[in-house]
């Protein structure tokens, strides 16, 4: 498997399993923050050749998840 294949698999997992991820990533109850979208670096316009995706949250924050093959 390549790093890009792993990144695509993780992105798909995030997209289909939002509830467990949201519960894990959520802020305290008064500031509930949920994942709204998971898009590839290419779709998000990130200028890199790295494998990865962007998590977009309801509070408009974004997290970039990069996958790097170590061996």
VENDAGI-V425015 format. One line per field, one symbol per residue. psi: psi as a letter, one per 20 degrees, with the letter a starting at -180 (. if undefined). Layout:
psi->???
This chain:
psi->qrhhggggggghgghilhghggggiqaqhilppqphqoqrgghikpnqiqparppprhjjqqppopppph.
